[in-house]
């Protein structure tokens, strides 16, 4: 069992993506670092999503802080974040890395490939156990087979740690080696001959256990602020 991990989801309103991301990086992050987490990561929408994309990217600014440390008290971080955004939802999560990059960049530098951030919602009528089985044993291996992923951070949401936390069943951060690998459908789905069959396989799979109306995707940037 690894160290305790908390995730805070902040949603912006009334700010440009650039102003939002700058505030998350330059104002909120230093306050959280002062509280002494053993590790801290930020994933944030820095720009509007690409206009042409296979993904139904949401345009609303969003930021996620990954806070690590066995001795961390959620209330300390919640108090800092409470007024930082129009909506703040915190959760205890169980983290796994089905695939992880070999990191070569320093703390504070952006991960050199965009992040596909997905907020998952379980399909109505699918039990929690079935949802986890379909996600971990079905969808994760399929994703690693079909997509050129070099990073897959999988977070199963446990109990909420903030009042009025929005409903969510999981948070996934994915990345490919390059921007084109993520945004070019042919490259993301395995090449010219495999693209359409793989798209159909993935669509059928996710529709079996996810509520696609309430599952959200974002085009984001990741920072390791303390590692």
N, C-alpha and C positions, 0 to 999 in steps of 0.2 A: 504494500500500500504506500503510495507516494504521499507527499505533504499535502496539507489541506489547500484546496483551491476555491476561490470565490470569483464569480464573474458578475460584473455590473454592466448593464445595458443602458446607455444614455441616448435619448432621442432629442434632436435639435428642432428649433422652430424660430423662424424669423431671422436667421443668420445665413450668410453665404457659406458654401462649403469651405472656402478658404479661411474665413474668419472662425468658423466652428472648429476646424481642425487645428488652427493656430492656438485657439484658447485651450483645447484639450491637451495639446503638446506642451505649451509654454506656461500655462497657469495651473491647470488641474493636476497634471502629472507631477510637478515638483511637490505639490502639497501631499500627494499620496506617497511619494518616495520618502518624505519626512517621517511618515508613520512606521517606516522600517520593514516593509514586506521583504521576504527573502528574494522574491522575483516579482517583476512587474512588466506586463506587456500591454500595449495599446494597439487596437485595430480601429481605424477611423476613416470615414469617407472624406477625402481631401478635395475631390472635384466632383462635379456632376457626373453621372454614369455615361458611358458611351452612348451616342444616339442610336447607332446601329449595332444591335447585339442579339444573339440568340436568347440570352437570359432576360427575364422580365425584371430588370434592375429597378429597385425603388429609388426615388429621387430624394427622399427625406434624409437629412444628415443623421448619422448614427455613429456612436463610439462604443467600444467595448473595452473595459479594463479587466485583464486577468491578474488577480492578486493571489500570491502564494505565501504560505507560511503557517506552520502548525499553531503558532501562538497568536495569530491574528484574531482580533475581535471584530466581527463584522460591523458593529455599531460605530467604531472609530472611522472606518472608511465611508460608511453610510452618511455620517455627519458631514464629512467633507463634500460628498457628492450630492447631498440632498437638494441644494439650490443651484447645481451646475447645469441643469438641463430642464426642459419642460416635462420630461418623464425619466425616472430613474428606477430600474428594476434590478435587484440583486438576487443571486442564487448561489447555493452550494452546488458544485458540479463534480462529476467523476470524469476525468480526462484520460484520453488514450491517443496515441500517435501511430496509426496504421502505417504511415510513412512519414519520414521527417528529413528535411534538408540537412546537409553538412554545413553549418553556419560558419561564414568566414568574415562577416561584417561586425562592426563594433556596436556596443550599446548606443542607442540614440540615433543610429542611422536606419533609414527605412529598409525593410526587406526588399531586395532588388527585383521583385516581381509582384504584380497586383494580387490582391487577396479576393477570392470569391467567398463572401461571408453569407451564410445561410442560417436563418432562424426557422427551426423546424416546428411543425405542429402535427400531432398524431391524428390520423383519420378517425372520425367517429365510428364506433363499432369495433375498432381494433383494440384489443387489450394491451396493457402496458408490456406484458411479457412478449406478446406477439410482435408488438412494435419494435422492441429491442432486438428480438431475434431477426426480424426482417431487415432492420437497419444494420446490425453488426455482422450477421452471417450471410446476408444476401446482398444488400446494397453496397456495403463497403468493398467486398471483393470485386463486385461488378465495376465499381468506379475505378479501382486500381487496374483492372483489366482493360477498360475502355479508354480512360483518359490518361494523358501524359502527366500525371501528378507527381510532384516532388515533395509535396507537403500536404498532410491531411491531419488536422487537429480535430478530434471528435470529443464533444462534451455532452454528457447526459445530465440533464438538469435534475437536481434533487429538490430540497426544500427551498422556498423563497426566504430571503433574509431582509427584505424591505417590505414596508406596508404597500399594499396595492400593486404588487409586482404583476406585470402583464403575464398572461398565460403563455407558456412556451415549454416545449418538450425536448429541445436539444439545440445546440449551437455548433456549427461546423465552419472551420476555416480551411480553405483549400487554395493551393497555388500550383502553377505550372512553371517550368523553367523560364519561359518568356511570356510577354503580353500576348503575342500572336498565338502561342500554344493554347491560351485560355479563350481568346475572343474569336479565333478563326474556327468555324464549326468543323471544317474538314480535319484540321489538326487535333481539335479537342475530342473528336469522335473516331479517331483511329485511321484516318486516311480516306481517299476518294471512294474506294470500293466498300469500305466498312461503315462509312458515315451513316447512311440511312438505316441499315439494319441495327446499328448500335444505338442510334437515337430512339428507335422503336423499342428496343430492349430496355433502355433506361427509363423511358416514359412509362412503359407498362409496369416496371418495378416500383417506381416511386408512387404511382397512383394507387398501388395496392396497400400502402401503409401511411402515406402522408396526406394531410388536408392541404391540397395545393392552393386553395383560396386564401388560406391564412399563413402559408409558408412564404417567407420573404427572402429575397436575395439582394445583396449590395456589392458594389464595386469599391474596394477599400484598400488601404495601405496599413501595413503592420510595422510596429516599432517594438524592439526589445529595449526597455528602459532600464531594467536591472536584470542581469542574468547570472 
